[in-house]
Amino acid sequence: MIDFPWLTTLVVVPLVGALVVLGLGATAARTRVRGVTLGFSLVEVAVLVGAFTQFDTSNAQTYQLAETHSWIPQLGVSYAVGVDGVSLLLVALAVGLVPLVVGAAWRENLAPDGGIGRTGGYLALVLVLEAFMVAVFAARDVFFFYVLFEAMLIPVYFMIGAFGRGAQRRYAAIKFLIFSLAGGLVMLVAVIALYQQGPGGEQGFLTDNLVGLDMGRSTERLLFLGFFLAFAIKAPLFPVHTWLADAAQSAPAGTSALLVGVLDKVGTFGMLTLCLPLFPEASRWAAPVVIVLAVVSILYGAILAIGQKDLMRLVAYTSVSHFGFIVLGIFAFTRLSVSGSSLYMLNHGISTGALFLVAGFLVARHPERSQRIADYGGLQKVVPVLAGTFLVAGLSALSLPGLSTFVSEIMVFLGTYASNGPAAVVATIGVVLAALYVLLTYQRVFTGPVRDGLETMPDLVARERWVVGPLLAALLVLGLYPAPALDLVRAPAEQTMATIGVTEPAAASAGTTDGSDS
């Protein structure tokens, strides 16, 4: 079944599911709507398993399961998809999180007015977003990538503005949209200019046809900046990060899990798979400044997280810090650091997805659905399972040894230290700050005397345990046995190093050498 269109199927299944869910109408029972959504998301998981069986892990640096079809030949645009090891892992992250998000929202009232039609609308948007996320990680045509990059804004805008919490949800949705559209507009100019530098023709936007162009130093640097700005906003990276905390505070927990856990990876994924191979000289030129921004993001995000009073904003700022680590590894330009950043994108998605979902379970149990940390206390005695899951998810955020995030973070540190020791040393302060924001939050929420009115708070039910269980299991399994994921990111990292033409330090090279290396 190698010729089977696996990636197209992964895009089509959730789109069909969204149409079916909308077709059920406002009179359908909530349970039926959610059951249909869950069913389509599980079919998507089954298709993903089939795609994995056809992927050659020994050749993970090449794009496989590829399809190329003419789309708008007059403009040189193609429908072109394919995945290497890194993009396959991110597709798996998106596909794996969606059924858990659906399960987490099973009992949640997504319609403030009590109506049931809006539940179907929200779940249809989740499925549409899933299709876009799969497609953007698989896109091999720059214009097709751009279209998806912008199209993802539509479902997220409504998921925040129409189904979010609090009076500020529309403000948060508009702020998210304005930031993203501003970056996308700059990127569109760069995409068109890049096409003008290429060979043109009916497949002029294919990524393979745009790698290795001789476009002149000034032009290459300007185009790099156009792409990088859009990706820095999407990630987000300091100083264009301010939209994230507002969005996370106002969005439903499941939306935040998808937004921060998966969607924002498009930014760092774009830096890795488009900025570096398309603009190698400009990437080397910009690296010192980007590394400074990455280190600032690590420290600034962590410090802001420590001072947060809102639980969801805290998790959002921890992600600003973690995205700094990912960008640091990408632009350190060693095989170890690039491999670590690639793996970090997967592990951060699992960790942050778990944190947002568990935090959502906690908020849903509060009599006033409060997100203020000060409104909780002593809950370890009342909800021990919820406390335990929050602790494990929190420990993954500080990269505790034995959990998957530790593996990727230590790879970033070691790889960066070999090429830029001062940046790596300063970035280690972020680890100390991470321990503070995680452990202080756990202390305030779950230890001490039980706050009045929370004595009868119910613990996690079976459905919620099934939602968070796979995420915690993934953190443990990939922490103790990361080899399968490492096999998928190692070869693409080596390919990236060869493309950008950087000779890494001997120490970094030795850290990734195996029997097949010289």
C-alpha positions as CSV (number, residue, x, y, z in Angstrom):
1,M,0.0,0.0,0.0
2,I,3.0,2.3,-0.6
3,D,1.1,4.2,-3.3
4,F,-1.9,4.8,-1.1
5,P,-2.3,8.6,-0.5
6,W,-1.7,8.4,3.2
7,L,-1.0,12.1,3.8
8,T,-4.0,13.3,1.7
9,T,-6.2,10.9,3.6
10,L,-4.9,12.3,6.9
11,V,-6.0,15.7,5.6
12,V,-9.4,14.6,4.2
13,V,-10.7,12.5,7.1
14,P,-11.0,15.4,9.7
15,L,-12.5,17.7,7.0
16,V,-15.2,15.1,6.2
17,G,-15.7,14.7,10.0
18,A,-16.2,18.4,10.4
19,L,-18.9,18.4,7.6
20,V,-20.7,15.4,9.2
21,V,-20.6,17.1,12.7
22,L,-22.1,20.3,11.2
23,G,-24.6,18.3,9.3
24,L,-26.0,16.8,12.5
25,G,-27.5,20.2,13.2
26,A,-28.3,22.0,16.4
27,T,-31.0,19.5,17.4
28,A,-28.5,16.6,17.7
29,A,-27.7,15.5,21.3
30,R,-24.4,16.6,22.6
31,T,-23.3,13.0,23.3
32,R,-23.9,12.1,19.7
33,V,-22.0,15.1,18.3
34,R,-19.1,14.4,20.6
35,G,-19.2,10.7,19.8
36,V,-19.1,11.3,16.0
37,T,-16.2,13.7,16.5
38,L,-14.3,11.3,18.6
39,G,-14.9,8.5,16.1
40,F,-13.4,10.6,13.2
41,S,-10.4,11.5,15.3
42,L,-9.8,7.8,16.1
43,V,-10.1,6.9,12.5
44,E,-7.4,9.6,11.9
45,V,-5.2,7.8,14.4
46,A,-5.7,4.5,12.6
47,V,-4.6,6.1,9.3
48,L,-1.6,7.6,11.0
49,V,-0.6,4.1,12.2
50,G,-0.8,2.9,8.6
51,A,1.4,5.8,7.4
52,F,4.0,4.9,10.0
53,T,4.1,1.3,8.7
54,Q,5.0,2.6,5.3
55,F,7.7,5.1,6.5
56,D,11.3,3.9,6.2
57,T,12.9,5.0,9.4
58,S,16.4,4.1,8.1
59,N,16.0,6.9,5.5
60,A,14.3,9.5,7.7
61,Q,16.1,12.4,6.1
62,T,14.2,12.0,2.8
63,Y,10.6,13.1,2.2
64,Q,8.4,10.0,1.9
65,L,4.7,9.2,1.3
66,A,5.1,12.1,-1.2
67,E,2.4,13.3,-3.5
68,T,2.7,16.1,-6.1
69,H,-0.2,17.4,-8.1
70,S,-0.7,20.5,-10.2
71,W,-2.9,23.0,-8.4
72,I,-2.6,26.4,-9.9
73,P,-0.1,25.9,-12.7
74,Q,-0.4,29.5,-14.0
75,L,1.0,30.6,-10.7
76,G,3.5,27.8,-10.2
77,V,1.5,26.4,-7.2
78,S,1.3,22.6,-6.6
79,Y,-0.4,20.4,-4.0
80,A,2.8,18.8,-2.8
81,V,3.1,16.9,0.5
82,G,5.7,14.6,2.0
83,V,7.2,13.9,5.4
84,D,10.6,13.3,6.8
85,G,11.3,12.1,10.3
86,V,10.7,15.4,12.0
87,S,7.5,16.3,10.2
88,L,6.1,12.8,10.7
89,L,6.6,13.2,14.5
90,L,4.8,16.6,14.4
91,V,1.9,15.1,12.3
92,A,1.7,12.4,14.9
93,L,1.6,15.0,17.7
94,A,-1.3,16.8,16.1
95,V,-3.3,13.6,15.3
96,G,-2.6,12.2,18.8
97,L,-3.7,15.3,20.7
98,V,-7.1,15.8,19.0
99,P,-9.0,12.8,20.4
100,L,-7.7,13.7,23.9
101,V,-8.9,17.3,23.5
102,V,-12.3,15.9,22.4
103,G,-12.4,13.6,25.4
104,A,-11.4,16.5,27.7
105,A,-14.3,18.6,26.5
106,W,-16.8,15.8,26.7
107,R,-18.7,17.3,29.7
108,E,-17.7,20.9,29.2
109,N,-20.4,23.4,28.4
110,L,-19.0,25.2,25.4
111,A,-22.1,27.3,24.9
112,P,-22.6,30.0,27.6
113,D,-26.3,30.3,26.7
114,G,-26.8,26.6,27.3
115,G,-27.5,25.8,23.7
116,I,-26.3,22.6,22.1
117,G,-25.7,23.8,18.5
118,R,-22.5,25.5,19.5
119,T,-20.9,22.3,20.8
120,G,-21.0,20.9,17.3
121,G,-19.6,24.1,15.9
122,Y,-16.6,24.0,18.3
123,L,-15.8,20.4,17.6
124,A,-16.1,20.9,13.8
125,L,-13.5,23.7,14.2
126,V,-11.3,21.3,16.1
127,L,-11.4,18.8,13.2
128,V,-10.8,21.6,10.6
129,L,-7.8,22.7,12.6
130,E,-6.5,19.2,12.7
131,A,-6.6,18.9,8.9
132,F,-4.7,22.2,8.5
133,M,-2.1,21.2,11.1
134,V,-1.4,17.9,9.3
135,A,-1.2,19.6,6.0
136,V,1.1,22.4,7.0
137,F,3.7,20.0,8.5
138,A,3.5,17.9,5.3
139,A,3.5,20.8,2.8
140,R,6.4,20.7,0.3
141,D,5.3,23.7,-1.8
142,V,6.1,27.1,-0.3
143,F,2.9,28.8,-1.5
144,F,0.8,25.9,-0.3
145,F,2.6,26.1,3.1
146,Y,1.8,29.9,3.2
147,V,-1.9,29.3,2.5
148,L,-2.2,26.7,5.3
149,F,-0.1,29.0,7.6
150,E,-2.8,31.7,7.2
151,A,-5.8,29.3,7.0
152,M,-5.1,28.0,10.5
153,L,-5.9,31.4,11.9
154,I,-9.6,31.1,11.0
155,P,-10.6,28.1,13.2
156,V,-8.4,29.3,16.1
157,Y,-9.9,32.8,15.9
158,F,-13.4,31.4,16.4
159,M,-12.3,28.8,19.0
160,I,-11.0,31.7,21.2
161,G,-13.4,34.5,20.4
162,A,-16.7,32.5,20.2
163,F,-16.0,29.6,22.6
164,G,-13.5,31.1,25.1
165,R,-13.9,32.3,28.6
166,G,-14.2,35.8,30.1
167,A,-15.0,39.2,28.8
168,Q,-11.6,39.5,27.2
169,R,-11.9,36.5,24.8
170,R,-12.8,38.7,21.8
171,Y,-9.9,41.0,22.5
172,A,-7.6,38.0,22.8
173,A,-8.9,36.5,19.5
174,I,-8.4,39.8,17.7
175,K,-4.9,40.3,19.1
176,F,-3.9,36.8,18.0
177,L,-5.3,37.5,14.6
178,I,-3.6,40.9,14.1
179,F,-0.2,39.6,15.2
180,S,-0.5,36.5,13.0
181,L,-1.8,38.4,9.9
182,A,0.9,41.0,10.3
183,G,3.6,38.3,10.2
184,G,1.8,36.5,7.4
185,L,1.6,39.7,5.2
186,V,5.4,40.1,5.5
187,M,5.9,36.4,4.7
188,L,3.6,36.7,1.6
189,V,5.9,39.4,0.2
190,A,8.9,37.2,0.9
191,V,7.2,34.2,-0.7
192,I,6.5,36.1,-3.9
193,A,10.0,37.5,-4.0
194,L,11.4,34.1,-3.5
195,Y,9.5,32.7,-6.5
196,Q,10.9,35.5,-8.6
197,Q,14.4,34.3,-7.7
198,G,13.6,30.7,-8.6
199,P,13.2,28.8,-11.9
200,G,9.5,29.6,-12.2
201,G,7.2,27.4,-14.2
202,E,4.3,25.2,-13.2
203,Q,6.1,23.9,-10.1
204,G,8.0,27.1,-9.3
205,F,7.0,27.1,-5.6
206,L,8.1,23.5,-4.9
207,T,10.6,23.6,-2.0
208,D,13.0,21.4,-3.8
209,N,13.2,23.8,-6.7
210,L,14.0,26.7,-4.4
211,V,16.8,25.2,-2.4
212,G,20.3,26.3,-3.5
213,L,19.4,29.4,-5.4
214,D,22.0,32.0,-6.1
215,M,20.0,35.1,-5.2
216,G,22.6,37.5,-3.9
217,R,23.6,38.2,-0.3
218,S,21.3,41.2,0.3
219,T,18.3,39.6,-1.3
220,E,18.7,36.4,0.6
221,R,19.0,38.2,3.9
222,L,15.9,40.3,3.3
223,L,13.9,37.2,2.3
224,F,15.2,35.4,5.4
225,L,14.0,38.2,7.6
226,G,10.5,38.1,6.0
227,F,10.1,34.4,6.7
228,F,11.8,34.6,10.2
229,L,9.5,37.4,11.4
230,A,6.4,35.4,10.6
231,F,7.8,32.3,12.3
232,A,9.0,34.2,15.3
233,I,5.4,35.6,15.8
234,K,3.9,32.1,15.4
235,A,6.4,30.4,17.8
236,P,6.3,32.9,19.6
237,L,9.7,34.4,20.3
238,F,10.5,37.5,22.3
239,P,9.6,40.3,21.7
240,V,6.6,39.3,19.5
241,H,5.2,36.9,22.1
242,T,2.6,39.1,23.9
243,W,-0.5,37.6,22.1
244,L,0.1,34.1,23.5
245,A,-0.7,34.7,27.2
246,D,-3.9,36.6,26.4
247,A,-5.0,33.8,24.0
248,A,-4.2,31.0,26.5
249,Q,-6.0,32.9,29.3
250,S,-9.2,33.3,27.3
251,A,-9.3,30.0,25.3
252,P,-10.8,26.7,26.4
253,A,-8.2,24.4,27.8
254,G,-8.4,22.1,24.7
255,T,-7.9,25.0,22.4
256,S,-4.8,26.1,24.3
257,A,-3.5,22.6,24.2
258,L,-3.7,22.5,20.4
259,L,-2.6,26.2,20.0
260,V,0.5,26.0,22.2
261,G,1.2,22.3,22.0
262,V,1.0,21.9,18.2
263,L,0.0,25.0,16.2
264,D,2.9,27.2,17.5
265,K,5.4,24.5,16.5
266,V,4.7,25.7,12.9
267,G,7.0,28.7,13.8
268,T,10.0,26.7,14.9
269,F,9.3,24.0,12.2
270,G,9.3,26.8,9.6
271,M,12.7,28.1,10.9
272,L,14.1,24.6,10.7
273,T,12.7,23.4,7.4
274,L,12.4,26.6,5.4
275,C,14.6,29.4,6.8
276,L,17.7,27.2,7.1
277,P,17.7,25.3,3.7
278,L,16.3,28.2,1.6
279,F,18.5,30.9,3.1
280,P,21.7,29.2,4.5
281,E,24.0,32.2,4.3
282,A,21.4,34.5,5.8
283,S,20.8,31.9,8.6
284,R,24.5,31.9,9.5
285,W,24.5,35.7,9.3
286,A,21.5,36.1,11.6
287,A,22.4,33.3,14.0
288,P,24.2,35.5,16.7
289,V,21.2,37.8,17.0
290,V,18.7,35.0,17.0
291,I,20.6,33.2,19.7
292,V,20.5,36.3,21.9
293,L,16.7,36.5,21.3
294,A,16.4,32.9,22.2
295,V,18.2,33.2,25.4
296,V,16.2,36.3,26.3
297,S,13.0,34.3,25.6
298,I,14.2,31.5,27.9
299,L,14.8,33.8,30.8
300,Y,12.1,36.4,30.2
301,G,9.4,33.8,29.8
302,A,10.4,31.9,32.9
303,I,10.6,35.1,35.0
304,L,7.1,36.1,33.9
305,A,5.8,32.6,34.6
306,I,7.0,32.9,38.2
307,G,5.1,36.1,38.7
308,Q,1.8,35.0,37.2
309,K,-1.5,34.9,39.2
310,D,-3.5,33.2,36.4
311,L,-2.9,29.5,35.9
312,M,-3.3,29.5,32.1
313,R,-1.1,32.6,31.6
314,L,1.6,30.8,33.7
315,V,1.5,27.8,31.4
316,A,1.7,30.1,28.3
317,Y,4.8,31.9,29.6
318,T,6.5,28.6,30.4
319,S,6.1,27.9,26.7
320,V,7.7,31.2,25.7
321,S,10.7,30.0,27.7
322,H,10.6,26.6,26.1
323,F,10.4,27.9,22.6
324,G,13.5,29.9,23.4
325,F,15.3,26.5,24.0
326,I,14.0,25.2,20.6
327,V,15.2,28.2,18.7
328,L,18.5,28.2,20.5
329,G,19.2,24.6,19.4
330,I,18.2,25.3,15.8
331,F,20.5,28.2,15.4
332,A,23.4,26.7,17.4
333,F,24.1,24.7,14.2
334,T,25.3,21.4,15.6
335,R,23.8,18.0,14.8
336,L,23.2,17.4,18.5
337,S,21.4,20.7,19.1
338,V,19.3,20.5,15.9
339,S,18.3,17.0,16.8
340,G,17.5,18.1,20.3
341,S,15.3,21.0,19.0
342,S,13.5,18.7,16.6
343,L,12.8,16.3,19.5
344,Y,12.0,19.2,21.8
345,M,9.1,20.2,19.6
346,L,7.4,16.8,20.1
347,N,8.2,16.6,23.8
348,H,7.0,20.1,24.5
349,G,3.8,19.5,22.7
350,I,3.1,16.4,24.9
351,S,4.1,18.2,28.1
352,T,2.2,21.4,27.4
353,G,-0.8,19.6,26.2
354,A,-0.9,17.6,29.5
355,L,-0.5,20.8,31.5
356,F,-3.3,22.7,29.8
357,L,-5.7,19.8,30.0
358,V,-5.0,19.1,33.6
359,A,-5.3,22.8,34.4
360,G,-8.6,22.8,32.6
361,F,-9.8,19.9,34.7
362,L,-8.9,21.9,37.8
363,V,-10.6,25.1,36.7
364,A,-13.7,23.2,35.7
365,R,-14.0,21.9,39.3
366,H,-13.8,25.3,41.0
367,P,-17.2,26.6,42.1
368,E,-16.5,29.9,40.2
369,R,-14.3,28.3,37.5
370,S,-11.6,30.6,38.7
371,Q,-8.1,30.5,37.0
372,R,-6.5,32.5,39.8
373,I,-3.8,30.5,41.6
374,A,-4.7,32.3,44.9
375,D,-8.2,30.8,44.8
376,Y,-6.8,27.3,45.3
377,G,-5.0,25.5,48.1
378,G,-4.6,22.2,49.9
379,L,-6.1,20.2,47.1
380,Q,-3.5,17.4,47.4
381,K,-5.7,16.0,50.2
382,V,-8.9,16.4,48.3
383,V,-8.0,15.4,44.7
384,P,-4.9,13.3,45.0
385,V,-5.0,11.9,41.4
386,L,-5.5,15.3,39.9
387,A,-2.6,16.6,42.1
388,G,-0.4,13.7,41.0
389,T,-1.1,14.3,37.3
390,F,-0.4,18.0,37.6
391,L,2.8,17.3,39.4
392,V,4.1,14.9,36.7
393,A,3.1,17.3,33.9
394,G,4.8,20.1,35.8
395,L,7.9,18.1,36.4
396,S,8.1,17.5,32.6
397,A,8.0,21.3,32.2
398,L,11.2,21.6,34.3
399,S,12.7,18.7,32.3
400,L,13.1,16.2,35.2
401,P,15.4,13.3,34.3
402,G,13.4,10.3,33.4
403,L,10.9,12.3,31.5
404,S,11.1,12.9,27.7
405,T,11.7,16.7,27.9
406,F,15.0,16.1,29.8
407,V,16.4,14.2,26.8
408,S,15.7,16.9,24.3
409,E,16.8,19.7,26.6
410,I,20.1,18.2,27.5
411,M,20.7,17.6,23.8
412,V,20.1,21.3,23.1
413,F,22.4,22.3,26.0
414,L,25.3,20.0,25.0
415,G,25.0,20.8,21.3
416,T,24.8,24.6,22.0
417,Y,27.7,24.5,24.5
418,A,30.0,23.0,21.8
419,S,29.4,26.0,19.4
420,N,28.4,28.8,21.8
421,G,29.4,28.1,25.4
422,P,28.3,31.5,26.8
423,A,24.8,31.2,25.4
424,A,24.4,27.7,26.8
425,V,25.7,28.7,30.2
426,V,23.3,31.7,30.5
427,A,20.4,29.5,29.2
428,T,20.9,27.1,32.1
429,I,19.5,29.7,34.4
430,G,16.2,28.9,32.7
431,V,16.3,25.5,34.3
432,V,16.5,26.9,37.8
433,L,13.7,29.3,37.1
434,A,11.6,26.5,35.7
435,A,11.9,24.6,39.0
436,L,10.7,27.7,40.8
437,Y,7.6,28.3,38.6
438,V,6.6,24.7,38.7
439,L,7.2,23.9,42.3
440,L,5.9,27.2,43.7
441,T,2.7,26.7,41.7
442,Y,2.2,23.2,43.0
443,Q,2.8,24.4,46.5
444,R,0.3,27.2,46.3
445,V,-2.4,25.1,44.6
446,F,-2.1,21.6,46.2
447,T,-0.4,22.0,49.6
448,G,-1.3,23.7,52.9
449,P,-4.8,24.0,54.3
450,V,-7.8,23.4,52.1
451,R,-9.4,26.6,51.0
452,D,-13.0,27.1,52.0
453,G,-15.5,25.8,49.5
454,L,-13.1,23.3,47.9
455,E,-13.5,20.5,50.5
456,T,-15.8,18.4,48.3
457,M,-14.1,18.9,45.0
458,P,-14.3,15.7,43.0
459,D,-11.2,13.9,41.7
460,L,-10.5,12.9,38.1
461,V,-13.2,10.6,36.7
462,A,-12.3,7.6,34.5
463,R,-12.8,9.6,31.3
464,E,-10.4,12.3,32.4
465,R,-7.8,9.7,33.5
466,W,-8.0,8.2,30.0
467,V,-7.4,11.6,28.5
468,V,-4.3,12.5,30.5
469,G,-3.0,9.0,30.9
470,P,-1.6,8.6,27.4
471,L,0.2,12.0,27.6
472,L,1.9,11.0,30.9
473,A,2.7,7.6,29.6
474,A,4.4,9.2,26.5
475,L,6.5,11.4,28.7
476,L,7.7,8.4,30.7
477,V,8.3,6.1,27.7
478,L,10.1,8.7,25.6
479,G,12.1,9.7,28.7
480,L,13.3,6.2,29.4
481,Y,13.5,4.9,25.8
482,P,13.8,7.8,23.3
483,A,15.6,5.8,20.6
484,P,12.6,5.5,18.2
485,A,12.0,9.2,18.2
486,L,15.8,9.9,18.0
487,D,16.1,7.7,15.0
488,L,13.6,9.9,13.2
489,V,15.2,13.3,14.0
490,R,19.0,12.4,13.7
491,A,19.2,12.0,10.0
492,P,17.2,15.1,9.1
493,A,19.5,17.1,11.5
494,E,22.5,15.8,9.6
495,Q,20.9,16.8,6.3
496,T,20.2,20.3,7.7
497,M,23.8,20.7,8.7
498,A,24.9,19.7,5.2
499,T,22.5,22.1,3.6
500,I,23.5,25.2,5.5
501,G,27.2,24.3,5.1
502,V,28.3,24.7,8.7
503,T,31.3,22.7,10.0
504,E,30.5,22.0,13.6
505,P,33.0,21.8,16.5
506,A,34.7,18.5,17.0
507,A,33.2,18.1,20.4
508,A,29.7,18.4,19.0
509,S,30.5,16.0,16.2
510,A,31.9,13.4,18.6
511,G,28.7,13.6,20.6
512,T,26.6,12.4,17.7
513,T,29.1,10.1,16.1
514,D,28.1,6.4,15.6
515,G,29.7,3.6,13.9
516,S,28.8,4.8,10.4
517,D,30.3,8.2,10.9
518,S,33.8,9.1,9.9
